[in-house]
Every structure is written in structure tokens, then in C-alpha cells.
Amino acid sequence: MPDDVETSLELLARARGGDRESLERLCARYLPRLKRWAHGRLPARAKGPLATDDLVQESLVRTLAHLGDFEPKHEGALQAYMRQALLNRIRDEVRRASRRPAASELPSQHPDDAPSPLEQTIGHEAVERYEAALARLKEEDRAAIVARLELQGSYQELASSLGKPSADAARMAVSRALVRLAEEMARA
């Protein structure tokens, strides 16, 4: 029988009985109708990666998978059932989109100042190398570096804590300790 002669109820009855061809005819009959009906009903903000056609196909597949639960009362009942299922799916997408914050572009003139994962990894490795090299230094070199770099002490404060006669002597002690630290880090 040609498609236009067979009623949806007849196709539905055969599809429920397992006739694959009748199920395909139902899809072929209702897919274009549902696409036309759904066109423009899904707001742009709700689309995301999902196009209206995708939504229609997904809704049709879900509806046809539950044909056993559907009891038609008249010839147009199946179309009304499918349209309602599609409308519910569209509403779900609109609700989902309203829970999601609006997309906005990050301005390029305000880059993130936080280190990138690569910078964090490199920084972590550098800190490990620094700590290992520092541990290999003499106690007085280690004390000079820690007091100046980590504790941000002034050279005058370092002169006092390191037992140096002047701020310049403390500066020279820190400089020499930093050279030895660099040499140790290069070895690792």
C-alpha cells in the first residue's frame, strides 16, 4: 500500500507488532512534519551544540521507543503525541539553558595572571631543584640565601644575623652563595 493510503493507526499497529518497515514509514511520515513544526521554537540561547533538527530526531526516536505505552484514540493522536513529546524536549532544553550562565568572551586585554599548568609544573620542578641544591650548600651559604631570598631581609639585617662587619660584606656573602647555588642547580 502507498504511504498516503495507509493510516498512521495502521502503521502504528504493525510497528507495535514488530514490523520494522512500518516503523520506518512512521518516521518518514512524521520527521518532516515535526521539523517544520519545531522550526524556530528552540531559542538561540538554548541551542548550544544541539540543533533543532537533532532535537526533533532525538525526540522522535524516544517517542517511537515508547510506542507500547501509547494508546491512540483517533487518527491524529500519534502526531499530537509526538508533537507534545517534542515540545516537552524543547522545554527541557530551555530550562537547561536558563540554569547555565550566559556565555561571554573573556577580554584579551585582561589575561589571567595565574601561572598556567605548564608554568606550575616547571615552577614545581625548579623549586625541587632549588631545595636540593640549597641542601648541598654549606650552612653559612644556605643561611645567607634563605635570609635574603626567602625572608626578604635587608643587607643591614643580614650583616647582623650572619656576623658580617657591614651591609656590603653581607651583600658579597649573599652574591657568592648565590653563585654556588647556581652551580649546584646546574649539576642536578
Secondary structure by P-SEA (a helix, b strand, c coil): cccccccaaaaaaaaaaccaaaaaaaaaacaaaaaaaacccccccccccccaaaaaaaaaaaaaaacccccccccaaaaaaaaaaaaaaaaaaaaaaaacccccccccccccccccaaaaaaaaaaaaaaaaaaaaccaaaaaaaaacccccccaaaaaaaaccccaaaaaaaaaaaaaaaaaaaaac
